[in-house]
Amino acid sequence: MDWIRLSRLQAPILSAFYPPLIVLVIFAVLDKWITSNIRWWCSRYTAFATSLLSVLNGFGLPFGFIGNLPFTKLALGWVVPALVGAVVGGIYSATRKDELKLSN
């Protein structure tokens, strides 16, 4: 396999996994202040789902709403869904009494 084929293969994979890894790093830095495990999961999975849909949209599948997300022209269309996922996860974890909190 030559380098051009390899780069064509790895670009969509890296584009799909880059946003959740950035969310992971941000939550690792903010570990002292974020004690909700659910908030972390919701944010990471919404970032992954958005980036995966963006990659699939690039292959021609009809996910037109991806182009309407804020910051999509900067290749940061996953940021707002990740923030929404963090807020929804925070609200959900605040209403749950039996959730295990992360130990610091």
C-alpha positions in Angstrom: 0.0 0.0 0.0 1.5 3.3 -1.0 1.4 6.5 1.0 -1.4 8.1 -0.9 -3.7 5.3 -0.3 -2.7 5.2 3.3 -3.4 8.9 3.7 -6.8 8.5 2.0 -7.7 5.8 4.5 -6.4 7.4 7.6 -7.9 10.9 7.0 -11.5 9.9 7.6 -10.6 7.8 10.6 -8.6 10.6 12.2 -11.4 13.1 11.4 -13.9 10.9 13.3 -11.7 10.3 16.4 -10.1 13.7 16.8 -13.1 15.5 18.4 -13.8 12.9 21.2 -10.1 12.8 22.0 -10.0 16.6 22.3 -13.0 16.4 24.6 -11.2 13.7 26.6 -8.2 16.0 27.0 -10.3 19.0 28.1 -12.1 16.9 30.7 -8.8 15.5 32.0 -7.6 19.1 32.5 -10.9 20.1 34.2 -11.0 16.9 36.3 -11.0 18.9 39.6 -14.2 20.7 38.7 -16.1 18.1 36.8 -17.2 15.3 39.0 -20.0 13.8 36.8 -19.1 10.7 34.9 -22.3 11.0 32.8 -21.4 14.6 31.7 -18.1 13.3 30.4 -19.7 10.4 28.5 -22.5 12.5 26.9 -20.1 15.1 25.7 -17.6 12.6 24.3 -20.3 10.6 22.5 -22.0 13.6 21.0 -18.7 14.8 19.7 -18.0 11.4 18.2 -21.4 11.1 16.6 -21.2 14.6 15.1 -17.7 14.0 13.7 -18.7 10.6 12.3 -21.8 12.1 10.6 -19.5 14.8 9.2 -17.2 12.2 7.7 -20.1 10.3 6.3 -21.5 13.5 4.8 -18.1 14.0 3.1 -18.5 10.6 1.5 -21.8 11.8 0.0 -24.4 10.4 2.4 -27.2 12.9 2.9 -26.6 14.5 6.3 -27.2 18.1 5.2 -27.8 19.4 8.7 -24.1 18.9 9.5 -23.2 21.8 7.3 -25.6 24.1 9.2 -23.9 23.6 12.6 -21.9 26.5 14.0 -18.2 26.5 13.3 -18.5 23.8 10.5 -16.6 26.0 8.1 -13.7 25.9 10.6 -13.9 22.1 10.9 -15.2 22.6 14.5 -18.8 21.6 13.9 -18.5 19.1 16.8 -17.9 21.8 19.5 -21.5 23.0 20.0 -23.0 19.4 20.1 -20.3 18.4 22.6 -21.2 21.4 24.8 -24.9 20.5 24.5 -24.0 16.9 25.5 -22.1 18.2 28.5 -25.0 20.4 29.6 -27.5 17.6 29.1 -25.3 15.1 30.9 -24.8 17.6 33.8 -28.6 18.1 34.1 -29.2 14.3 34.0 -26.5 13.6 36.6 -27.9 16.4 38.9 -31.3 14.7 38.8 -29.9 11.2 39.5 -29.3 10.4 43.1 -27.7 7.0 42.6 -24.9 8.0 40.2 -21.4 7.1 41.4 -19.3 10.3 41.5 -15.8 10.2 40.2 -13.2 10.2 43.0 -10.6 12.9 42.9 
